[in-house]
Every structure is written in structure tokens, then in C-alpha cells.
Amino acid sequence: MTDAGSPTARAQAASPGAGTLSPDELNALVQRQFPDYAACRVTDASGTHLLMEADGARLRTRPGGTISGPEQAGLVDLAAFLLVNARLGRPTPMALTTSLQISYLNRPRPGLLRTHARMAKFGRRLCVVLAELRDEAGDLAASATVTYSVPPTAAGQGAG
């Protein structure tokens, strides 16, 4: 039998796929906690990556028909939050953004937007997610690095 505190048990508990939230569970979380993001839908998720689509026609635009920068930042932040929750395997509303660095590369127009987020580091207290936002044609619109602070579990242990 494996001791719950052993390195093997901790690695199994933190491994992708071990109790991760499904796309349906993540979409339900968005509906409950983030009604302003009803235009977003997770299509694929694991403990290491997440794909999210958004109906850009339902997002705020700037003059000239470009999706606004704050909307783009919101999409990558939401994708990172959902990936952290998927990896934790439970809804964790108090996982908080501590840093978001974004580069706007191209002007996305209203239409289908896709955000791909991948876990760069999953630590006890901090998680770093790399995210890309692409427009309907697949052109890279924005690239971001998002750091999340994860609250300790009830037992006082870190998340991973």
C-alpha cells in the first residue's frame, strides 16, 4: 500500500487525468460563476491543456470592429483559471490571478475565437499557464503568460 504522503502518492494525485474536471463540468462552472462569459465554451480539457471557444460576435469591440484588448485579456485569463481548476480536479473559485502578461499581435475580428492554454508549471501555491488566442482564420491574435495563486487545501497542504 502507498503512503498518502509519499512522493509516489503525491505524484499520482497531481498527475494529469487523475481527477481532472471535464469540459462539461468546466462549462457548468462558467455558467454558475461567470455569467458574463456565456459566449465561452470549453471543448477539450486535461490536467495539462485546455481548449476554449468564444463567439466573438458577443464580445465588446473597439471602433473598427476589433475585439477589445480587455476582452482578449479576459479570455486568456478565463482559460487559465479553468485549466487550473481542471488540474485541481475541483472547483476552486479562490484561485486568483497574480500576474497576467499579454502581447497583442493581430487584430481579431468578431467571429469564432479559440484560446489554447497549457500548464507550464503546477506548484503547491503558484501555477503558470501559457495561453494563445487565435481568430477564426487561425491567426495568432494574442499570447499571454498567466500566474495563478492556489489557496491551500483544507488540511493546510498545497494544491500539488
WOLIN-V289935 format. One record per residue. N is the residue number from 0. SS is DSSP state (H for helix, E for strand, L for the rest). NEAR is the number of other ideal C-beta (glycine too) atoms within 8 Angstrom. D_FIRST is the distance of its C-alpha to the first C-alpha in Angstrom with 2 decimals. Layout:
[[N:SS:NEAR:D_FIRST] [N:SS:NEAR:D_FIRST]]
This chain:
[[0:L:2:0.00] [1:L:7:3.81] [2:L:6:6.59] [3:L:5:9.24] [4:L:5:11.86] [5:L:8:10.75] [6:H:5:13.22] [7:H:7:11.01] [8:H:11:10.10] [9:H:10:13.81] [10:H:8:15.05] [11:H:9:13.44] [12:H:9:14.94] [13:H:9:18.21] [14:L:8:18.55] [15:L:8:21.63] [16:L:6:21.24] [17:L:10:18.07] [18:L:5:19.89] [19:L:12:23.28] [20:L:12:26.45] [21:L:7:28.69] [22:H:9:32.38] [23:H:6:33.41] [24:H:8:31.32] [25:H:15:32.78] [26:H:10:36.27] [27:H:8:35.93] [28:H:13:34.97] [29:H:15:38.15] [30:H:9:40.24] [31:H:6:39.07] [32:H:7:39.08] [33:L:10:41.54] [34:H:5:44.39] [35:H:4:46.55] [36:H:10:44.40] [37:L:8:45.05] [38:L:8:46.31] [39:E:12:42.79] [40:E:8:40.23] [41:E:13:36.84] [42:E:7:36.83] [43:E:8:33.58] [44:E:14:30.53] [45:L:10:27.13] [46:L:11:25.19] [47:L:7:27.57] [48:E:11:30.92] [49:E:16:33.15] [50:E:11:36.52] [51:E:15:38.92] [52:E:11:42.46] [53:E:15:45.26] [54:E:9:48.70] [55:H:15:50.84] [56:H:6:53.86] [57:H:7:52.32] [58:L:13:51.81] [59:L:6:54.37] [60:E:10:56.64] [61:E:8:59.07] [62:L:4:62.71] [63:L:6:62.87] [64:L:7:59.94] [65:E:9:57.07] [66:E:15:53.75] [67:L:10:53.82] [68:H:8:51.76] [69:H:7:50.09] [70:H:10:49.02] [71:H:15:47.56] [72:H:12:45.66] [73:H:9:44.45] [74:H:14:43.10] [75:H:17:41.07] [76:H:12:39.82] [77:H:14:38.78] [78:H:15:36.98] [79:H:15:35.08] [80:H:11:34.21] [81:H:16:32.95] [82:H:15:30.85] [83:H:14:29.20] [84:H:14:28.55] [85:H:14:27.23] [86:H:15:24.75] [87:H:12:23.69] [88:L:8:23.17] [89:L:7:25.34] [90:L:7:29.03] [91:L:11:29.65] [92:L:5:33.42] [93:L:5:33.46] [94:L:13:32.32] [95:E:6:35.68] [96:E:11:37.69] [97:E:7:38.40] [98:E:7:40.26] [99:E:11:41.83] [100:E:7:43.90] [101:E:11:45.71] [102:E:7:48.30] [103:E:8:50.66] [104:L:7:51.67] [105:L:8:53.61] [106:L:7:55.16] [107:L:14:53.17] [108:E:10:55.40] [109:L:8:54.50] [110:L:9:52.60] [111:E:9:49.01] [112:E:17:46.92] [113:E:10:43.47] [114:E:17:40.98] [115:E:11:38.16] [116:E:16:35.59] [117:E:11:32.83] [118:E:13:30.25] [119:E:7:31.29] [120:E:7:28.92] [121:E:9:26.15] [122:L:9:25.60] [123:L:8:24.44] [124:L:8:28.02] [125:E:11:30.14] [126:E:14:30.04] [127:E:11:32.76] [128:E:16:33.95] [129:E:11:36.68] [130:E:15:38.83] [131:E:10:41.82] [132:E:16:44.34] [133:E:11:46.42] [134:L:14:49.46] [135:L:8:50.30] [136:L:4:51.65] [137:L:5:48.42] [138:L:8:50.14] [139:E:9:48.09] [140:E:14:49.42] [141:E:14:47.12] [142:E:10:44.23] [143:E:16:42.13] [144:E:11:39.40] [145:E:16:37.80] [146:E:12:35.59] [147:E:15:33.67] [148:E:10:32.46] [149:L:16:29.26] [150:L:8:29.05] [151:L:8:26.09] [152:L:8:23.69] [153:L:3:24.28] [154:L:4:21.76] [155:L:5:23.87] [156:L:7:21.56] [157:L:9:23.00] [158:L:13:22.55] [159:L:11:20.74]]
